[in-house]
Amino acid sequence: MNTLLSDLLAVIPWSRTLELVVDIALKAGIICALAGMMTVLLRRSSAYVRSMVWVFALAVLLVLPLSHTVAPIWRLPVLPSIETWWESSSIGTGVEVPEKGLPEPSDADDANERKGAAGTLKPIVTTKARWHPWALIAWAAGALLFLLWLAVGRLVGRRILERSKPPGNHWFSLLDDLSIDLGLKKRVRLLESDCVKAAVTIGTLNPVIVVPSGSAAWSAERRRFILSHELAHVKRYDGLIEIVALIVTSIYWFNPMVWLAVRRLRVERERDCDDAVLNTGARPSDYAMLLMDIATDLGSSPRPVWQLSTISQGSNLKDRIMCILDSNVNRNRGGRRSLIVSCILLGLLILPLSTSGIWETKAQDKKEKTKKEKLEEKKLSEEECKKKQMELEKKKAAKKISKEEKIKLGWEKIKQNENSAALLVGMTLKKEGPGTGLKMVDKIKQSGNDEYYFKEEEFNMLGYLFLMDDKVKEAVEVFKINTKLYPDSWNVYDSLGEAYMVAGKFEKSRKLYKKSLTLNPDNENGKKMLVKLAELEKSGTPVVKKK
């Protein structure tokens, strides 16, 4: 199970996943900006309408990642593919990766200039950045920390409730009267605790109002104002809305626009609850004085994560008091028509945004470069297109055959040099069978005779000749010799892994491909072979017969 997981992790499309995160983050910023513009247009409406616009925007942000589970309906290639970011244009020296681990001898007279031969130093361009996984890991770590903080807050809130007790009877008649005045149909629990300094609301679906110990000494007016404010939170389902806000913040923790949206939601939420208190008949001046008194008692202590804002927190106190004392402010908690219209307009702006793509793709680049070719292809009939496809498949098949022919041609050239150690080992294996090749290499090494020379690419070519002739045991032995002679070469482990895969020894093959990837993380053939091995094991492919 662990090996299969590691194989899959080795081929994770890090750049594509990072593109998805960046795509969602940019769209989230635009959505927050649109919601902000909408609330500016609704500045003469009630705080309830503006707060619900922010709630709608955060709900969209919560489901925005789900819109990327399907392909975009249309693409607006605004940004270049993330794979092209910070590409290096400098040319350095490195080992070029051969296709499928096979050396390809050219038709040139010099047999040492073979394209893709292991160990051939050629100028290459480094194009793959290493920062994609780290960026994704940083985002995931931040999101996980926020979610853990949220979970800790829920546990602390539950602990507070467990230690609370019912208050005096003087609260319950007031609770029933205010619930009727605010149109709150559900029954709300009321508790008293010495763990809180001011009245707070705890819980999500079944919120509980907790008042501090000693609240029996409060005046009737103070109890009425505070309880009206907390019941307004319950009626708005602010416990659930706060959870949504915290989850959205966890996902988009690096996006300042999201933080601003959550802050504006909390500001409008507190103003709406203030309007609810004033609508019960409270005098604005008395209620403003109460807020200042509570703020003085609390001081500058931060709000715990497990609770909603206390009655004097959640936004700038000065701005709240100015709104409370302003008689021209719209305190109507209805306004459903303007709310519905606003959300519909916002949704119409968000829908095309969430179903569009902003990245350029390689296919799009190719489309731009081959515009004339596309126009010519459209003129071709369906039959001609089919013929063209068949010809292409034939060319691919011919290309495969030509690779084998090139290997055979390269070996014929090697056979002209009697001093090749690979040639001597090949002749020994053909004559005496498996198990004799390694002994011959040891014999040459121990003799100290400089007559024979060793070349990694020649042994690699010999191994593939045996593999093409279905002599798997001989091929495995030759590739093993190569790993002993050149233990620092990634290509020798890649070749031996392929031989073991043909032999049906998948576990050994996997270890060798991983060894090859450790030495050369850019070995794309190794990554593909690991996935292929997992598929072969899953399908139960039988072991290949060996001659």
C-alpha positions as CSV (number, residue, x, y, z in Angstrom):
1,M,0.0,0.0,0.0
2,N,2.8,2.4,0.9
3,T,4.7,1.6,-2.3
4,L,1.6,2.3,-4.4
5,L,1.1,5.6,-2.6
6,S,4.7,6.6,-3.1
7,D,4.4,5.7,-6.8
8,L,1.4,7.9,-7.2
9,L,3.0,10.8,-5.3
10,A,6.0,10.6,-7.6
11,V,3.8,11.6,-10.6
12,I,1.6,14.2,-8.9
13,P,1.0,17.2,-11.3
14,W,2.3,19.8,-8.9
15,S,2.2,22.7,-11.4
16,R,-1.3,21.9,-12.4
17,T,-2.5,21.7,-8.8
18,L,-0.8,25.0,-8.1
19,E,-2.5,26.6,-11.1
20,L,-5.8,25.5,-9.6
21,V,-5.0,27.2,-6.2
22,V,-3.9,30.4,-7.9
23,D,-6.9,30.4,-10.2
24,I,-9.3,30.0,-7.2
25,A,-7.4,32.7,-5.2
26,L,-7.6,35.3,-8.0
27,K,-11.3,34.6,-8.6
28,A,-12.0,34.9,-4.8
29,G,-10.4,38.3,-4.8
30,I,-12.6,39.4,-7.7
31,I,-15.7,38.1,-6.0
32,C,-14.9,40.0,-2.8
33,A,-14.3,43.1,-4.8
34,L,-17.7,42.7,-6.6
35,A,-19.4,42.2,-3.2
36,G,-17.8,45.3,-1.9
37,M,-19.0,47.3,-4.8
38,M,-22.5,46.0,-4.3
39,T,-22.5,47.0,-0.6
40,V,-21.3,50.5,-1.6
41,L,-24.3,50.8,-4.0
42,L,-26.5,49.6,-1.1
43,R,-25.1,52.1,1.5
44,R,-28.6,53.6,2.0
45,S,-30.1,50.1,2.6
46,S,-30.2,48.5,6.1
47,A,-27.2,46.8,7.6
48,Y,-29.1,43.5,7.3
49,V,-29.1,43.7,3.5
50,R,-25.4,44.5,3.3
51,S,-24.5,41.8,5.7
52,M,-26.4,39.2,3.7
53,V,-24.6,40.3,0.5
54,W,-21.3,39.4,2.3
55,V,-22.8,36.1,3.5
56,F,-23.8,35.3,-0.1
57,A,-20.2,36.2,-1.3
58,L,-18.6,33.9,1.4
59,A,-20.9,31.1,0.5
60,V,-19.8,31.4,-3.1
61,L,-16.2,31.3,-2.0
62,L,-16.9,28.1,-0.1
63,V,-18.2,26.3,-3.1
64,L,-15.9,27.9,-5.7
65,P,-13.3,25.1,-5.6
66,L,-16.1,22.7,-6.6
67,S,-16.7,24.6,-9.8
68,H,-13.2,23.5,-10.9
69,T,-14.0,19.8,-10.8
70,V,-15.3,20.2,-14.4
71,A,-13.5,21.7,-17.3
72,P,-14.1,25.4,-17.9
73,I,-16.9,26.3,-20.3
74,W,-14.7,28.9,-21.9
75,R,-11.1,30.0,-21.5
76,L,-9.7,33.5,-21.2
77,P,-5.9,32.9,-21.5
78,V,-4.9,35.8,-19.2
79,L,-1.9,34.2,-17.5
80,P,0.9,32.1,-19.1
81,S,1.1,28.5,-17.9
82,I,2.7,28.3,-14.5
83,E,5.2,25.8,-15.8
84,T,6.8,28.6,-17.8
85,W,7.3,30.8,-14.7
86,W,10.9,31.4,-13.8
87,E,12.2,29.2,-16.6
88,S,15.9,29.3,-16.9
89,S,17.2,30.5,-20.2
90,S,20.9,29.7,-19.4
91,I,22.5,26.7,-21.0
92,G,24.5,24.3,-18.9
93,T,26.0,20.9,-19.1
94,G,24.0,17.8,-18.1
95,V,23.0,14.3,-19.0
96,E,20.2,14.2,-21.6
97,V,17.4,11.8,-20.7
98,P,16.9,9.1,-23.4
99,E,13.4,8.1,-24.4
100,K,12.3,5.0,-22.5
101,G,15.8,4.5,-21.3
102,L,17.0,3.2,-24.7
103,P,20.2,4.6,-26.4
104,E,19.7,5.6,-30.0
105,P,22.8,5.3,-32.1
106,S,22.9,7.8,-35.0
107,D,23.9,7.1,-38.5
108,A,27.1,9.1,-38.2
109,D,30.4,7.4,-38.6
110,D,31.5,8.1,-35.1
111,A,29.7,5.5,-32.9
112,N,30.5,7.5,-29.8
113,E,28.1,10.3,-30.8
114,R,24.8,8.5,-30.1
115,K,21.8,10.6,-29.2
116,G,20.5,9.8,-25.8
117,A,23.3,7.5,-24.8
118,A,23.8,7.3,-21.1
119,G,26.6,9.5,-19.8
120,T,26.8,11.7,-23.0
121,L,27.3,15.2,-21.8
122,K,25.3,17.6,-23.9
123,P,24.1,21.2,-23.5
124,I,20.6,21.2,-22.0
125,V,18.2,23.9,-20.7
126,T,16.9,23.6,-17.2
127,T,13.2,24.3,-17.4
128,K,11.5,22.6,-14.4
129,A,11.2,24.7,-11.3
130,R,11.3,23.2,-7.8
131,W,9.1,25.6,-6.0
132,H,5.7,24.2,-7.0
133,P,5.5,21.5,-4.3
134,W,6.8,23.9,-1.6
135,A,4.2,26.5,-2.5
136,L,1.4,23.9,-2.2
137,I,2.8,22.5,1.0
138,A,2.8,26.0,2.5
139,W,-0.8,26.6,1.5
140,A,-1.9,23.3,2.9
141,A,0.0,23.8,6.2
142,G,-1.6,27.2,6.7
143,A,-5.1,25.9,6.0
144,L,-4.6,23.0,8.4
145,L,-3.4,25.3,11.2
146,F,-6.5,27.5,10.8
147,L,-8.8,24.4,10.8
148,L,-7.0,23.1,13.9
149,W,-7.5,26.5,15.6
150,L,-11.2,26.3,14.7
151,A,-11.5,22.8,16.2
152,V,-9.8,24.0,19.4
153,G,-12.2,26.9,19.6
154,R,-15.2,24.5,19.4
155,L,-13.8,22.4,22.2
156,V,-13.2,25.3,24.5
157,G,-16.7,26.6,23.8
158,R,-18.1,23.2,24.7
159,R,-16.0,23.2,27.9
160,I,-17.5,26.6,28.9
161,L,-21.0,25.3,28.4
162,E,-20.3,22.2,30.6
163,R,-19.2,24.5,33.5
164,S,-22.2,26.8,33.2
165,K,-25.4,26.8,35.2
166,P,-28.9,28.2,34.8
167,P,-29.2,31.9,35.9
168,G,-31.8,33.3,38.2
169,N,-35.5,33.3,37.3
170,H,-35.4,37.1,36.6
171,W,-33.9,36.3,33.2
172,F,-36.5,33.8,31.8
173,S,-39.6,36.0,31.6
174,L,-37.5,38.7,29.9
175,L,-36.1,36.0,27.5
176,D,-39.7,34.9,26.5
177,D,-40.9,38.5,26.0
178,L,-37.9,39.5,23.8
179,S,-38.1,36.3,21.7
180,I,-41.7,37.3,20.9
181,D,-40.7,40.9,20.1
182,L,-37.9,39.8,17.8
183,G,-40.1,37.1,16.1
184,L,-37.8,34.3,17.3
185,K,-39.8,31.1,17.3
186,K,-37.1,28.7,18.5
187,R,-36.5,28.2,22.2
188,V,-33.1,29.5,23.3
189,R,-31.1,28.2,26.3
190,L,-29.7,30.7,28.8
191,L,-26.8,29.9,31.1
192,E,-24.6,31.7,33.6
193,S,-20.8,31.2,33.9
194,D,-17.8,32.8,35.7
195,C,-15.6,32.1,32.6
196,V,-17.0,35.0,30.6
197,K,-16.8,38.7,31.3
198,A,-19.8,39.8,29.1
199,A,-22.8,38.1,27.5
200,V,-21.8,35.9,24.6
201,T,-23.4,33.4,22.2
202,I,-21.9,29.9,21.9
203,G,-22.8,27.2,19.4
204,T,-23.7,26.7,15.8
205,L,-27.1,25.1,15.1
206,N,-28.3,25.3,18.7
207,P,-26.7,28.4,20.1
208,V,-26.7,29.1,23.8
209,I,-26.5,32.6,25.4
210,V,-24.1,32.7,28.3
211,V,-24.1,35.7,30.8
212,P,-21.4,36.3,33.3
213,S,-21.8,35.5,37.0
214,G,-23.1,38.5,39.0
215,S,-25.6,39.5,36.2
216,A,-28.3,39.5,38.9
217,A,-27.0,42.9,40.0
218,W,-27.6,44.4,36.5
219,S,-30.4,46.8,35.9
220,A,-33.5,45.7,34.0
221,E,-32.6,48.0,31.1
222,R,-29.1,46.6,30.8
223,R,-30.4,43.0,30.8
224,R,-33.0,43.9,28.2
225,F,-30.4,45.5,25.8
226,I,-27.9,42.8,26.2
227,L,-30.3,39.9,25.7
228,S,-31.9,41.7,22.7
229,H,-28.5,41.9,21.0
230,E,-27.7,38.3,21.6
231,L,-31.1,37.0,20.5
232,A,-30.6,39.0,17.3
233,H,-27.5,37.0,16.7
234,V,-29.4,33.8,17.2
235,K,-32.2,34.9,14.8
236,R,-29.6,35.7,12.1
237,Y,-28.0,32.2,12.5
238,D,-24.7,34.0,13.1
239,G,-23.2,30.9,14.8
240,L,-23.4,29.0,11.5
241,I,-22.4,32.0,9.4
242,E,-19.3,32.5,11.6
243,I,-18.3,28.8,11.0
244,V,-18.6,29.4,7.2
245,A,-16.5,32.6,7.6
246,L,-13.8,30.7,9.5
247,I,-13.7,27.8,7.0
248,V,-13.4,30.3,4.1
249,T,-10.6,32.1,5.9
250,S,-8.8,28.7,6.4
251,I,-9.0,28.0,2.6
252,Y,-8.0,31.5,1.5
253,W,-5.8,32.5,4.5
254,F,-3.2,34.1,2.2
255,N,-5.8,36.3,0.4
256,P,-6.2,39.8,2.0
257,M,-9.4,40.4,0.1
258,V,-11.0,37.5,1.9
259,W,-9.9,38.8,5.3
260,L,-11.4,42.2,4.4
261,A,-14.7,40.5,3.3
262,V,-14.9,38.6,6.7
263,R,-14.2,41.8,8.6
264,R,-16.9,43.8,6.7
265,L,-19.4,40.9,7.3
266,R,-18.7,41.2,11.1
267,V,-19.1,45.0,11.0
268,E,-22.5,44.8,9.2
269,R,-23.6,42.0,11.5
270,E,-23.0,44.0,14.7
271,R,-24.8,47.0,13.2
272,D,-27.7,44.9,12.2
273,C,-27.9,43.5,15.8
274,D,-27.8,47.1,17.1
275,D,-30.7,48.0,14.8
276,A,-32.6,45.0,16.3
277,V,-32.1,46.3,19.8
278,L,-33.3,49.8,18.8
279,N,-36.3,48.4,17.0
280,T,-37.5,46.9,20.4
281,G,-37.9,50.5,21.7
282,A,-34.5,51.2,23.2
283,R,-33.4,54.8,23.3
284,P,-30.3,55.3,21.1
285,S,-28.5,57.4,23.8
286,D,-29.1,54.8,26.5
287,Y,-27.9,52.0,24.3
288,A,-24.8,53.9,23.2
289,M,-23.9,54.6,26.9
290,L,-24.3,50.9,27.6
291,L,-21.8,50.0,24.8
292,M,-19.2,52.4,26.2
293,D,-19.7,51.0,29.7
294,I,-19.2,47.4,28.6
295,A,-16.2,48.4,26.5
296,T,-14.7,50.0,29.6
297,D,-15.3,46.9,31.7
298,L,-13.8,44.6,29.1
299,G,-10.8,46.8,28.3
300,S,-8.7,45.7,25.3
301,S,-8.8,42.0,25.9
302,P,-9.0,40.0,22.6
303,R,-12.1,38.0,21.7
304,P,-11.8,34.2,22.1
305,V,-12.1,32.2,18.9
306,W,-14.9,30.1,20.4
307,Q,-17.5,32.9,20.7
308,L,-19.2,35.5,18.5
309,S,-18.4,39.1,19.3
310,T,-19.6,40.4,22.6
311,I,-22.0,43.3,22.5
312,S,-19.3,45.9,22.4
313,Q,-16.9,44.1,20.0
314,G,-16.9,43.1,16.4
315,S,-16.4,46.5,14.7
316,N,-15.1,50.0,15.5
317,L,-17.0,51.2,18.6
318,K,-17.0,54.8,17.5
319,D,-18.5,54.1,14.1
320,R,-21.2,51.9,15.8
321,I,-22.2,54.6,18.2
322,M,-22.4,57.2,15.4
323,C,-24.7,54.8,13.5
324,I,-26.8,54.2,16.6
325,L,-27.2,58.0,17.2
326,D,-27.9,58.8,13.5
327,S,-31.7,59.0,13.0
328,N,-31.4,58.8,9.2
329,V,-30.0,55.3,9.2
330,N,-32.3,52.7,7.6
331,R,-33.0,50.1,10.4
332,N,-35.5,48.0,8.5
333,R,-34.5,44.3,8.8
334,G,-36.8,43.4,5.9
335,G,-35.6,44.7,2.6
336,R,-35.8,41.2,1.1
337,R,-36.6,42.5,-2.4
338,S,-33.3,44.5,-2.6
339,L,-31.5,41.6,-1.0
340,I,-32.8,39.1,-3.6
341,V,-32.0,41.5,-6.5
342,S,-28.5,42.2,-5.2
343,C,-27.7,38.5,-4.8
344,I,-29.1,37.7,-8.3
345,L,-27.0,40.5,-9.8
346,L,-23.9,39.3,-7.9
347,G,-24.6,35.7,-9.0
348,L,-24.9,36.8,-12.6
349,L,-21.4,38.4,-12.3
350,I,-19.9,35.4,-10.5
351,L,-21.2,32.6,-12.7
352,P,-19.2,33.4,-15.8
353,L,-16.2,34.1,-13.6
354,S,-16.3,30.7,-11.9
355,T,-16.8,28.7,-15.1
356,S,-14.0,30.3,-17.0
357,G,-10.3,29.4,-17.2
358,I,-7.5,32.0,-17.0
359,W,-4.5,30.0,-17.9
360,E,-2.8,29.6,-21.2
361,T,-2.3,25.9,-22.1
362,K,0.2,24.2,-24.4
363,A,-2.7,23.3,-26.7
364,Q,-3.6,27.0,-27.0
365,D,0.0,27.9,-27.7
366,K,0.1,25.3,-30.4
367,K,-3.2,26.5,-31.8
368,E,-1.8,30.0,-32.2
369,K,1.4,28.8,-33.8
370,T,-0.3,26.5,-36.3
371,K,-3.3,28.6,-37.3
372,K,-2.7,28.0,-41.0
373,E,-2.5,24.3,-40.4
374,K,-5.8,24.2,-38.6
375,L,-7.5,26.0,-41.4
376,E,-6.1,23.5,-43.9
377,E,-7.2,20.6,-41.8
378,K,-10.8,21.9,-41.7
379,K,-10.8,21.7,-45.5
380,L,-10.0,18.1,-45.5
381,S,-12.8,15.6,-45.6
382,E,-13.4,13.0,-42.9
383,E,-12.0,10.2,-45.1
384,E,-8.8,12.2,-45.7
385,C,-8.5,12.8,-41.9
386,K,-8.8,9.1,-41.3
387,K,-6.1,8.3,-43.8
388,K,-3.9,10.9,-42.3
389,Q,-4.3,9.3,-38.9
390,M,-3.5,5.9,-40.2
391,E,-0.4,7.2,-41.9
392,L,0.6,8.8,-38.6
393,E,0.2,5.5,-36.8
394,K,2.3,3.7,-39.4
395,K,5.0,6.3,-39.0
396,K,5.0,5.7,-35.2
397,A,5.3,1.9,-35.8
398,A,8.1,2.4,-38.3
399,K,9.9,4.7,-35.8
400,K,9.8,1.9,-33.2
401,I,11.3,-0.6,-35.6
402,S,14.0,1.9,-36.6
403,K,15.1,2.2,-33.0
404,E,15.7,-1.5,-32.8
405,E,17.5,-1.4,-36.1
406,K,19.7,1.5,-34.9
407,I,20.7,-0.6,-31.8
408,K,21.6,-3.5,-34.0
409,L,23.5,-1.2,-36.4
410,G,25.4,0.3,-33.5
411,W,26.3,-3.1,-32.2
412,E,27.6,-4.2,-35.6
413,K,30.0,-1.2,-35.4
414,I,31.1,-2.3,-31.9
415,K,31.8,-5.8,-33.1
416,Q,34.5,-4.4,-35.4
417,N,36.5,-3.5,-32.3
418,E,37.9,-6.6,-30.6
419,N,39.0,-4.7,-27.5
420,S,35.4,-4.0,-26.4
421,A,34.8,-5.7,-23.0
422,A,31.0,-5.6,-23.8
423,L,31.6,-7.6,-27.0
424,L,33.7,-10.2,-25.1
425,V,30.9,-10.5,-22.4
426,G,28.3,-10.9,-25.0
427,M,30.1,-13.7,-26.8
428,T,30.7,-15.5,-23.5
429,L,27.0,-15.3,-22.6
430,K,25.9,-16.6,-26.0
431,K,28.4,-19.5,-25.8
432,E,28.2,-20.5,-22.2
433,G,24.9,-19.2,-21.0
434,P,23.7,-17.0,-18.0
435,G,26.0,-16.7,-15.0
436,T,29.2,-16.4,-17.0
437,G,29.2,-12.7,-17.9
438,L,30.0,-11.4,-14.5
439,K,32.8,-13.9,-14.1
440,M,34.3,-12.7,-17.3
441,V,34.2,-9.1,-16.1
442,D,35.9,-10.1,-12.8
443,K,38.5,-12.1,-14.8
444,I,39.4,-9.1,-17.0
445,K,39.6,-6.7,-14.0
446,Q,41.7,-9.0,-11.9
447,S,44.2,-9.7,-14.8
448,G,45.1,-6.0,-14.9
449,N,45.2,-6.3,-18.7
450,D,44.5,-2.8,-20.3
451,E,43.8,-4.4,-23.6
452,Y,40.0,-4.3,-23.1
453,Y,38.0,-1.1,-22.4
454,F,34.7,-0.7,-20.7
455,K,31.9,1.6,-21.8
456,E,28.5,2.0,-20.1
457,E,26.6,2.6,-23.3
458,E,28.0,-0.5,-25.0
459,F,26.9,-2.7,-22.1
460,N,23.5,-1.0,-22.1
461,M,23.2,-1.7,-25.8
462,L,24.2,-5.3,-25.3
463,G,21.5,-5.7,-22.6
464,Y,18.8,-4.4,-24.9
465,L,20.0,-6.8,-27.7
466,F,19.4,-9.7,-25.4
467,L,16.0,-8.2,-24.3
468,M,14.9,-7.9,-27.9
469,D,15.8,-11.6,-28.5
470,D,13.7,-12.5,-25.4
471,K,16.8,-13.7,-23.5
472,V,15.7,-12.0,-20.3
473,K,18.2,-13.7,-18.0
474,E,21.1,-12.7,-20.1
475,A,19.8,-9.1,-20.3
476,V,19.4,-8.9,-16.5
477,E,23.0,-10.1,-16.0
478,V,24.4,-7.5,-18.4
479,F,22.4,-4.7,-16.8
480,K,23.6,-5.9,-13.4
481,I,27.2,-5.7,-14.6
482,N,26.5,-2.1,-15.7
483,T,25.2,-1.2,-12.2
484,K,28.4,-2.6,-10.6
485,L,30.7,-0.8,-13.1
486,Y,28.8,2.5,-13.0
487,P,26.9,2.7,-9.7
488,D,26.4,6.5,-10.0
489,S,24.6,6.4,-13.3
490,W,20.8,6.7,-13.2
491,N,20.4,5.1,-16.6
492,V,21.8,1.7,-15.6
493,Y,19.2,1.3,-12.9
494,D,16.5,2.4,-15.3
495,S,17.5,-0.3,-17.8
496,L,17.8,-3.0,-15.1
497,G,14.4,-2.0,-13.9
498,E,12.9,-2.5,-17.3
499,A,14.5,-6.0,-17.6
500,Y,13.0,-7.0,-14.3
501,M,9.6,-5.7,-15.4
502,V,9.8,-7.8,-18.5
503,A,10.7,-10.8,-16.3
504,G,7.7,-10.2,-14.1
505,K,9.6,-9.2,-11.0
506,F,7.7,-6.1,-10.3
507,E,9.0,-5.4,-6.8
508,K,12.6,-5.4,-7.8
509,S,11.7,-3.3,-10.9
510,R,10.1,-0.7,-8.7
511,K,13.1,-0.4,-6.4
512,L,15.4,0.1,-9.3
513,Y,13.2,2.8,-10.9
514,K,13.1,4.6,-7.6
515,K,16.9,4.4,-7.4
516,S,17.1,5.9,-10.9
517,L,14.7,8.7,-9.9
518,T,16.8,9.4,-6.8
519,L,19.9,10.0,-9.0
520,N,17.9,11.9,-11.7
521,P,14.5,13.3,-10.6
522,D,13.9,14.5,-14.2
523,N,13.8,10.9,-15.5
524,E,10.3,11.0,-17.0
525,N,10.5,7.4,-18.2
526,G,11.0,6.2,-14.6
527,K,7.9,8.1,-13.4
528,K,5.8,6.6,-16.2
529,M,7.2,3.1,-15.5
530,L,6.3,3.3,-11.8
531,V,2.7,4.1,-12.8
532,K,2.7,1.2,-15.4
533,L,4.0,-1.2,-12.7
534,A,1.1,-0.3,-10.4
535,E,-1.3,-0.9,-13.2
536,L,0.3,-4.3,-14.1
537,E,0.1,-5.4,-10.5
538,K,-3.5,-4.3,-10.2
539,S,-4.6,-6.1,-13.4
540,G,-2.7,-9.2,-12.4
541,T,-0.6,-9.4,-15.6
542,P,1.2,-12.8,-15.8
543,V,4.9,-13.1,-15.7
544,V,6.6,-13.0,-19.1
545,K,8.1,-16.3,-20.2
546,K,11.9,-16.3,-20.5
547,K,14.0,-18.2,-22.9
